[in-house]
Amino acid sequence: MSEGIVHADVMFKKQQRTEGKDGDLSEGLCNPPLHDSQQGSKVRAGGYDPVKVVLVTLCFLLMGTVIGLRFMYISNLQTKNTELQILQAAYDRNLTSLEKDLISVCQQNEKLRKQKTPPSCPTNTGNKDCPKPRNCAEGWEYYGGKCYYFSPDKLTWAQSRDECITRGGHLVIIGSLEEQIFLDQQIGTKMSKEPEDKFWIGLTDSINENEWLWVDNSALSTRFWLGNLDPDDWKGNDGEYPEGEDCARMGELGGTEDAKSWLDAYCNWTQRRICETKSPL
């Protein structure tokens, strides 16, 4: 009887081992190891990859930030431009005011100089109150160490240039506000009531348009153009002056308040002229 119990016990244990192995096998087939599933694809049941979702979100955020910064930059740029325009306008107003003040002072000085010097002084050498006479040729007028000739006749600009040379001078070169005020006032008293009765000066842009040069080839540094239109290189109503206006003339009847009296004109028109030379003294 004991042999039967032992035999049955042995058979029962074998059966348990066999069933244990079968159970483990079936469990492994139905439920794969967790480690293997983690190494596989990480796409969720809905089909969205979380990494791609995060990247796309970051891209949209970055794009929004760039657009926002661009709008801020444009807004700031417009604000800066407005501020610069305001500053430029204020600068122009101040500059215009200073120019008027300087012109006013120069005009007052010129009036005082005329009041101090009696009209008879240039020829009255015996008057001890008169300043030393200036050695300008007959028909020339002295100012600031130079002699000026205001012609009564009219010539073209080129003819005027050559005629001034034959007189020992050149068409006038204006280098300062004081000189411009003197010439503007002198011309204002010498002009007739004819609107075009003006005087050539030694300024032209006939070589290169808008590059104004004096007759000694020096560049223009001080400008006294009349109004805001000149120089306009006008070619005539019907194009009758194809070369345009390449020579400068000056003069307004009675003079101007701001001493700005230059105009560009067609070089072959005939005008009076201002010649200039250094005074011998």
Number of C-alpha atoms within 10 A of each C-alpha: 5 7 8 9 9 11 10 11 12 12 10 12 11 11 11 12 11 11 12 11 11 12 11 10 12 10 12 11 9 8 9 10 11 8 8 8 10 9 8 8 8 13 11 9 7 6 8 11 13 12 11 10 11 10 11 12 12 12 12 11 11 12 12 12 11 12 11 11 12 12 11 11 12 11 11 12 12 11 12 12 11 12 12 12 12 12 12 12 12 12 12 12 12 12 12 12 12 12 14 15 13 15 18 15 13 17 19 12 13 16 11 11 11 11 10 12 13 13 11 10 16 16 11 14 13 8 11 9 12 17 14 12 13 17 17 20 14 7 10 16 18 19 15 10 13 18 22 23 23 19 19 12 10 17 19 17 29 15 15 26 22 13 17 20 15 10 13 11 19 23 27 23 21 20 12 12 19 20 16 21 22 18 22 24 20 17 22 18 13 18 20 14 10 8 10 13 19 26 27 32 26 25 26 25 17 16 10 10 12 13 12 20 20 18 16 11 11 11 12 15 10 11 14 17 18 19 11 7 10 16 18 14 21 18 15 13 7 7 10 10 15 12 14 19 25 25 26 24 25 27 28 25 20 16 21 15 14 18 25 20 23 25 23 24 24 21 23 15 12 20 22 22 29 26 26 26 22 16 17 11 10
